[in-house]
Amino acid sequence: MALNREVLILRMVLFMALIGLSFSSFISTEVFQTERSGRSLAEMHCPVDFKHQNYKILTSKCKAPKYYGRLCCPAFKKFACPFSDVLNAVDKNDCASIMFDYIDFYGKYPPGLFFTKCVEGSFGLRCPDA
């Protein structure tokens, strides 16, 4: 029974992610669930150079020991939303994994912080219209 429930949840997440990909004003929940594939950053592909982005937008607002959603989420949106198109293309590139690796490197954030604090419904994270 637990396996059926897990399969149902996985199907729901994938369905929501597919729907979310049709909305460019969202960062899909699938982005938050990307995991490293064991490859080094040098082997990963992304058209955005996340190594040289300004992470101070995020790290100056979202700080330990208390990671307040009211501070972390707007800062995460400000940083990540300009890249929503490439981040949502998780089947075509490694941008989400690379971005989260650098966010973790610069911010030393606990795993899943932005997923647990910032997801705003079934589509993921709503980005302001550009």
MOFEN-V510067 format. One record per residue. N is the residue number from 0. PSI is psi in whole degrees, -180 to 180 (NA if undefined). Layout:
n->(N & N)
psi->(PSI & PSI)
This chain:
n->(0 & 1 & 2 & 3 & 4 & 5 & 6 & 7 & 8 & 9 & 10 & 11 & 12 & 13 & 14 & 15 & 16 & 17 & 18 & 19 & 20 & 21 & 22 & 23 & 24 & 25 & 26 & 27 & 28 & 29 & 30 & 31 & 32 & 33 & 34 & 35 & 36 & 37 & 38 & 39 & 40 & 41 & 42 & 43 & 44 & 45 & 46 & 47 & 48 & 49 & 50 & 51 & 52 & 53 & 54 & 55 & 56 & 57 & 58 & 59 & 60 & 61 & 62 & 63 & 64 & 65 & 66 & 67 & 68 & 69 & 70 & 71 & 72 & 73 & 74 & 75 & 76 & 77 & 78 & 79 & 80 & 81 & 82 & 83 & 84 & 85 & 86 & 87 & 88 & 89 & 90 & 91 & 92 & 93 & 94 & 95 & 96 & 97 & 98 & 99 & 100 & 101 & 102 & 103 & 104 & 105 & 106 & 107 & 108 & 109 & 110 & 111 & 112 & 113 & 114 & 115 & 116 & 117 & 118 & 119 & 120 & 121 & 122 & 123 & 124 & 125 & 126 & 127 & 128 & 129)
psi->(-40 & -36 & -42 & -39 & -42 & -41 & -42 & -44 & -43 & -44 & -40 & -43 & -45 & -41 & -45 & -37 & -42 & -42 & -42 & -30 & -22 & -10 & 110 & -10 & 19 & 156 & 117 & 148 & -26 & -31 & -41 & -18 & 9 & 143 & 152 & 141 & 7 & -6 & 155 & 162 & -32 & -26 & -9 & 154 & 132 & 134 & -10 & 136 & 84 & -18 & -34 & 25 & 164 & 97 & -7 & -27 & -39 & -50 & -22 & -20 & -38 & 100 & 152 & 161 & -15 & 118 & 89 & 127 & -35 & -19 & -43 & -42 & -47 & -36 & -41 & -43 & -46 & -38 & -51 & -32 & -36 & -18 & 15 & -37 & -48 & -32 & -37 & -14 & 54 & -20 & -6 & -18 & 176 & 22 & -44 & -46 & -44 & -46 & -48 & -32 & -44 & -36 & -45 & -38 & -48 & -32 & -13 & 46 & 150 & 149 & 137 & 7 & -51 & -29 & -43 & -29 & -29 & -13 & 132 & 50 & -169 & -22 & -22 & -123 & 120 & 124 & 144 & 146 & 137 & NA)
